[in-house]
Amino acid sequence: MNPPPFALAGLALALSSSLSLASVAGQAPPACSVEFLGVASSISALSENGTVVGQRAVGNATRAWVSVGGQPLALLPLLPGDQSSWGLDVNEQGVIVGALSTSTSPEFGGRAAEWLPDGAGGYSVHALGQLPGHSGSVATAVNNLGDIVGYSVSGMFRYPVLFSAPGGVLDLNPLGVFDPQAVNDQRQMLDKQSKRLDLDTFVVETFPLPSGPPSYSATTGYAMNSFGQIAGTAVLATSTSCVYQAARRTNSGGWQMLTSCSPLAAAFDINDRGDVLYQAISLTKIVHLEGVGEFVAQQFVAPDAGPWSVVSTFSLNINDARQLAAIATNTETGVTGAVLLTPQGQCQTDLGFGGPGPARLSVCGGDLSTGTTATVSVWGAPESGLVYVVAGFVAAPTPFFSGTLVPLPFLLAVPLGMGPAGSREFSLGGGAGLGTVYAQCVTLDASLPGGFGLSNAVQLDFLP
């Protein structure tokens, strides 16, 4: 059955006007529910599927903890003789890496460790070793492929290492890298000097300093997303205390300054949308939502989420779903601990079929009934590139170059320019008598077979 003419006109009007006119820039951040995870002193990492790791004090010792899917946090087990631990990173399989120690903190005599989920809600713990003759080690990052990086300690010196190398702990120091900070699923490792090491080829990329004026003397890397984009600090060539700027580095645009200079500025987390967490002139953490605006975490707490006050100077993490892991205080009970903030609303059905290429499409927020609004998000596209959003009333998955195109015949193909991080958002109103619409993004990407990439397809159910 062919859709009626008014439905076709409504589809074109609803989607094309949104694409061309309705940017979400300047709007409020998503309203989030708040789940209390338990008493804790710091957050270390937040996985894409909502697993949070961090630290808390137990007696006079520091202990690592984990919370899965908003559940109450649990302390991670120790090996016999140990009394402290750090949990520093977690992947989507729930593997956690960090360190153990027989002392009150892994800062003293730490030994790199990993915790593996046992499938029954518990974890087994394993020491990862260190370089021969060294006194200790710490695992700092893990990816979804099982690569684990960190450092091994000899006296006052730290040596960068790959703990998961086939032949045992591998010394990366001869490659000229230092203090591994992150490792992504492209097997790129970021060090603290903003160098990027390819673990397949062991080739090190050293990036130019930010272009001036002003002049810069160095950069520092603290976090990296799946596409190799970096969050860190640009160091000014100055003798004053106004020496740092929080910065983000994209692959095609180089370093982009997020703040003016200050003694405290730094960017310390980045997700695949290009969202960045940073601090500017104070220790207050700022959430930069790409294409939307700058916020403090308290602005994400929904009015009906309860009496929660986010401690803005404490640790904070963000994932691609724009969940935030934070430290907050319940203003009624006075209890302070770890919380997980999750955007409210619903997401339209993800049908899959993504690839080739990493582009992603989501439609989340209102339920697309009359009077509601949802946010359409595209990310993982070529930086500052061009994407076509195609839509139609029929889902007929059909081979398209090296992927699968779902909306066929597509009745709309609207060009959309991506931002510098390869992402873009716009608002979409509900209702309009459209019924069910299928949408997908086609990216222009010369690095892919045929020069095209495809996002996942999404089923949009427009309600009365």
Residue pairs with C-beta under 8 A, 6 or more apart in sequence:
3 393
3 435
6 433
7 393
7 433
7 434
7 435
8 411
10 432
10 433
10 434
11 391
11 393
11 411
11 412
11 434
11 437
12 411
12 412
13 432
14 428
14 429
14 432
14 434
14 462
15 389
15 391
15 412
15 414
15 428
15 437
15 439
16 412
16 414
18 376
18 426
18 427
18 428
18 429
19 389
19 414
19 416
19 426
20 414
22 426
22 427
22 428
23 291
23 425
23 426
23 427
24 291
24 292
24 375
24 425
24 426
24 427
25 291
25 292
25 293
26 292
26 293
27 292
27 293
27 427
28 299
29 287
29 289
29 292
29 293
29 295
29 299
29 300
29 322
30 300
30 322
30 343
30 344
30 345
30 365
30 375
31 300
31 301
31 302
31 303
31 305
31 343
31 344
31 345
32 300
32 301
32 302
32 305
32 323
32 324
32 341
32 342
32 343
32 344
33 302
33 305
33 341
33 342
33 344
34 301
34 302
34 305
34 306
34 308
34 328
34 339
34 340
34 341
35 70
35 339
35 340
35 342
36 328
36 330
36 335
36 337
36 338
36 339
37 52
37 67
37 70
37 71
37 72
37 73
37 337
37 338
37 339
37 340
38 56
38 65
38 67
38 72
38 73
38 337
38 338
39 56
39 335
39 336
39 337
39 338
40 54
40 55
40 56
40 65
40 73
40 327
40 337
40 338
41 54
41 55
41 56
41 57
41 327
42 54
42 55
42 56
42 314
42 315
42 327
43 52
43 53
43 54
43 314
43 315
43 316
43 317
43 325
43 326
43 327
43 338
44 53
44 54
44 55
44 86
44 87
44 88
44 89
44 98
44 315
44 317
45 52
45 53
45 54
45 87
45 88
45 89
45 90
45 317
46 52
46 90
46 317
46 318
46 319
46 323
46 324
46 325
46 340
47 90
47 91
47 92
47 94
47 319
48 92
48 319
48 320
48 321
49 69
49 92
50 68
50 69
50 70
50 319
50 321
50 323
50 340
50 342
51 66
51 67
51 68
51 69
51 90
51 94
52 66
52 67
52 73
52 90
52 317
52 325
52 338
52 340
53 64
53 65
53 66
53 67
53 87
53 88
53 89
53 90
53 96
53 98
54 64
54 65
54 73
54 87
54 315
54 325
54 338
55 62
55 63
55 64
55 65
55 86
55 87
56 62
56 63
56 65
56 73
56 75
57 63
58 75
60 104
61 83
61 84
61 104
61 105
62 84
62 85
62 86
62 104
62 105
62 106
63 75
63 76
63 84
63 85
64 75
64 76
64 85
64 86
64 87
64 96
64 98
64 115
65 73
65 74
65 75
65 76
65 87
65 338
66 73
66 74
66 76
66 87
66 90
66 96
66 115
66 123
67 73
67 74
67 338
67 340
68 94
70 340
70 342
73 338
76 85
76 87
76 96
76 115
76 123
76 125
77 115
77 122
77 123
77 124
77 125
78 84
78 85
78 100
78 125
79 100
79 113
79 125
79 127
81 102
82 100
82 101
82 102
83 101
83 102
83 103
83 104
84 100
84 101
84 103
84 104
84 105
84 106
85 98
85 99
85 100
85 101
85 106
85 113
86 98
86 99
86 105
86 106
86 110
86 138
87 96
87 97
87 98
87 115
88 97
88 98
88 99
88 138
88 139
88 140
88 141
89 96
89 97
89 98
89 139
89 140
89 141
89 142
90 96
90 97
90 142
91 142
91 143
91 144
91 146
92 144
93 117
93 144
94 116
94 117
95 114
95 115
95 116
95 117
95 142
95 146
96 114
96 115
96 123
96 142
97 112
97 113
97 114
97 115
97 128
97 139
97 140
97 141
97 142
97 148
97 150
98 106
98 112
98 113
98 115
98 138
98 139
99 106
99 110
99 111
99 112
99 113
99 137
99 138
99 139
100 106
100 110
100 111
100 113
100 125
100 127
101 107
101 108
101 109
101 110
101 111
102 109
103 109
106 138
109 135
109 136
110 136
110 137
110 138
110 153
111 127
111 128
111 130
111 136
111 137
112 127
112 128
112 129
112 130
112 137
112 138
112 139
112 148
112 150
112 152
112 163
113 125
113 126
113 127
113 128
113 139
114 125
114 126
114 128
114 139
114 142
114 148
115 123
115 124
115 125
115 126
116 123
116 124
116 125
116 126
117 123
118 124
128 137
128 139
128 148
128 150
128 163
128 169
129 137
129 163
129 168
129 169
130 136
130 137
130 152
130 153
130 161
130 169
131 137
131 152
131 154
131 159
131 161
131 169
131 171
133 154
134 152
134 153
134 154
134 159
135 153
135 154
135 155
136 152
136 153
137 150
137 151
137 152
137 153
137 161
137 163
137 169
138 150
138 151
138 153
139 148
139 149
139 150
139 163
140 149
140 150
140 151
140 179
140 180
140 181
141 148
141 149
141 150
141 180
141 181
141 182
141 183
141 189
142 148
142 149
142 183
143 183
143 184
143 185
143 187
144 185
145 185
145 187
146 164
147 162
147 164
147 183
147 187
147 189
147 199
148 162
148 163
148 164
148 183
149 160
149 161
149 162
149 163
149 172
149 180
149 183
149 189
150 160
150 161
150 163
150 180
151 158
151 159
151 160
151 161
151 179
151 180
152 158
152 159
152 161
152 169
152 171
153 159
158 178
158 179
159 171
159 172
159 173
160 171
160 172
160 173
160 175
160 177
160 178
160 179
160 180
160 191
161 169
161 170
161 171
161 172
161 180
162 169
162 170
162 172
162 189
162 199
163 169
172 180
172 189
172 197
175 197
175 202
175 204
176 195
176 204
177 189
177 191
177 193
177 195
177 197
177 204
178 191
178 192
178 193
178 195
179 191
179 192
179 193
180 189
180 190
180 191
180 192
181 190
181 191
181 192
181 221
181 222
181 223
181 224
182 189
182 190
182 221
182 222
182 223
182 224
183 189
183 190
183 199
183 224
184 224
184 225
184 226
184 227
184 228
185 226
186 226
186 227
186 228
187 198
187 199
187 200
188 196
188 197
188 198
188 199
188 224
188 228
189 196
189 197
189 199
190 196
190 197
190 221
190 223
190 224
190 230
191 197
191 221
192 220
192 221
192 222
193 218
193 219
193 220
193 221
194 207
194 219
194 220
194 221
194 230
194 232
194 249
195 204
195 205
195 206
195 207
195 221
196 204
196 205
196 207
196 224
196 228
196 230
197 203
197 204
197 205
198 204
198 205
207 219
207 249
207 254
207 255
208 254
209 216
209 217
209 218
209 219
209 234
209 255
210 216
210 219
210 234
210 247
210 254
210 255
210 257
211 254
211 255
214 236
214 237
214 238
215 236
215 237
216 234
216 235
216 236
216 237
217 235
217 236
217 237
218 235
219 232
219 233
219 234
219 235
219 247
219 249
219 255
220 232
220 233
220 235
220 266
221 230
221 231
221 232
221 249
222 231
222 232
222 233
222 266
222 267
222 268
222 269
223 230
223 231
223 232
223 267
223 268
223 269
223 270
224 230
224 231
224 270
225 270
225 271
225 272
225 274
226 272
226 358
226 380
227 251
227 272
227 358
227 380
227 422
228 251
229 248
229 249
229 250
229 251
229 270
229 274
229 421
230 248
230 249
230 270
231 246
231 247
231 248
231 267
231 268
231 269
231 270
231 276
231 277
231 278
232 247
232 248
232 249
232 266
232 267
233 244
233 245
233 246
233 247
233 265
233 266
233 267
234 244
234 245
234 246
234 247
234 255
234 257
235 243
235 244
236 242
236 243
236 244
236 245
236 261
238 261
241 263
242 261
242 262
242 263
243 261
243 263
244 261
244 262
244 263
244 264
244 265
244 266
245 257
245 258
245 259
245 260
245 261
245 262
245 265
246 257
246 258
246 259
246 265
246 266
246 267
246 276
246 278
246 279
246 280
247 255
247 256
247 257
247 258
247 267
248 255
248 256
248 258
248 267
248 270
248 274
248 276
248 421
249 255
249 256
250 256
250 274
250 383
250 420
250 421
250 422
251 383
252 382
252 383
252 384
252 420
253 383
253 384
253 420
256 420
258 267
258 276
258 278
258 280
258 288
259 265
259 278
259 280
259 281
260 280
260 281
262 280
262 281
264 279
264 280
264 281
264 282
264 283
265 278
265 279
265 280
265 281
266 278
266 279
267 276
267 277
267 278
268 277
268 278
268 279
269 276
269 277
269 316
269 317
269 318
270 276
270 277
271 318
271 319
271 320
271 322
272 320
272 358
272 360
272 379
272 380
273 289
273 290
273 320
273 322
273 377
273 379
273 421
273 423
274 290
274 379
274 419
274 420
274 421
274 422
274 423
275 287
275 288
275 289
275 290
275 318
275 322
276 288
276 290
277 285
277 286
277 287
277 288
277 316
277 317
277 318
278 285
278 286
278 288
279 285
279 286
280 286
282 313
283 313
284 296
284 312
284 313
285 296
285 297
285 312
285 313
285 314
285 316
286 294
286 295
286 296
287 294
287 295
287 296
287 297
287 300
287 316
287 318
287 324
288 294
289 295
289 322
290 419
290 421
290 423
290 425
291 419
291 423
291 424
291 425
292 425
296 310
296 312
297 310
297 312
297 316
297 324
297 326
297 341
298 309
298 310
298 312
300 310
300 324
300 341
300 343
301 308
301 310
301 341
302 344
306 330
307 330
307 331
307 332
308 328
308 329
308 330
308 331
308 339
309 328
309 329
309 330
309 331
310 326
310 327
310 328
310 339
311 326
311 327
311 328
311 329
311 336
314 326
314 327
315 326
315 327
316 324
316 325
316 326
317 324
317 325
317 326
318 324
318 325
320 360
320 379
321 342
321 343
322 343
323 340
323 341
323 342
323 343
324 340
324 341
325 338
325 339
325 340
325 341
326 338
326 339
326 341
327 336
327 337
327 338
327 339
328 336
328 337
328 339
329 335
329 336
330 336
343 364
343 365
345 364
345 365
345 366
345 367
345 374
346 364
346 365
346 367
347 362
347 363
347 364
348 362
348 363
348 364
348 368
348 374
348 458
348 459
348 460
348 461
349 458
349 459
349 461
350 362
350 456
350 457
350 458
351 395
351 406
351 438
351 456
351 457
351 458
351 459
352 456
352 457
353 397
353 403
353 404
353 406
353 440
353 454
353 456
353 457
354 360
354 403
354 454
354 455
354 456
354 457
355 402
355 403
355 453
355 454
356 401
356 402
356 403
356 448
356 449
356 452
356 453
356 454
357 380
357 381
357 403
357 443
357 445
357 448
357 453
357 454
357 455
358 380
358 453
359 378
359 379
359 380
359 381
359 387
359 441
359 443
359 453
359 454
359 455
360 377
360 378
360 379
360 380
360 455
360 456
361 376
361 377
361 378
361 439
361 440
361 441
361 455
361 456
361 457
361 458
362 376
362 377
362 458
363 374
363 375
363 376
363 377
363 428
363 439
363 458
363 460
364 374
364 375
364 377
365 372
365 373
365 374
365 375
366 372
366 373
366 374
366 430
367 374
367 430
367 463
368 374
368 428
368 430
368 431
368 460
368 461
368 462
368 463
369 430
369 431
369 462
369 463
369 464
370 430
370 431
370 432
370 463
370 464
371 430
371 431
372 429
372 430
372 431
373 427
373 428
373 429
373 430
374 427
374 428
374 430
375 425
375 426
375 427
375 428
376 425
376 426
376 427
376 428
377 423
377 424
377 425
378 387
378 389
378 416
378 418
378 423
378 424
378 425
378 441
378 455
379 421
379 422
379 423
379 424
380 422
380 423
380 455
381 387
381 418
381 422
381 423
381 424
381 441
381 443
381 445
381 453
381 455
382 418
382 422
382 443
382 444
382 445
383 418
383 419
383 420
383 421
383 422
384 417
384 418
384 419
384 420
384 422
385 417
385 418
385 422
385 443
385 444
385 445
386 415
386 416
386 417
386 418
386 443
386 444
387 415
387 416
387 417
387 418
387 424
387 441
387 442
387 443
387 444
388 413
388 414
388 415
388 416
388 441
388 442
388 443
388 444
389 412
389 413
389 414
389 416
389 439
389 440
389 441
390 405
390 407
390 410
390 412
390 413
390 439
390 440
390 441
390 442
391 407
391 410
391 411
391 412
391 437
391 438
391 439
391 440
391 460
392 407
392 408
392 409
392 410
392 411
392 412
392 437
392 438
393 411
393 435
393 436
393 437
393 438
394 407
394 408
394 409
394 438
395 406
395 407
395 438
395 457
395 459
396 406
396 407
396 408
397 404
397 405
397 406
397 457
398 404
398 405
398 406
398 408
399 405
400 452
400 454
401 449
401 450
401 452
402 448
402 449
402 450
403 452
403 453
403 454
404 454
405 440
405 442
405 454
406 438
406 440
406 457
407 438
407 439
407 440
407 457
413 442
416 424
416 426
416 441
417 424
418 424
428 460
430 462
430 463
431 462
431 463
431 464
432 462
433 462
433 464
434 460
434 462
435 461
435 462
436 459
436 460
436 461
436 462
437 459
437 460
437 462
438 457
438 458
438 459
438 460
439 457
439 458
439 460
440 454
440 455
440 456
440 457
440 458
441 454
441 455
442 452
442 453
442 454
442 455
443 452
443 453
443 454
443 455
444 451
444 452
444 453
445 451
445 452
445 453
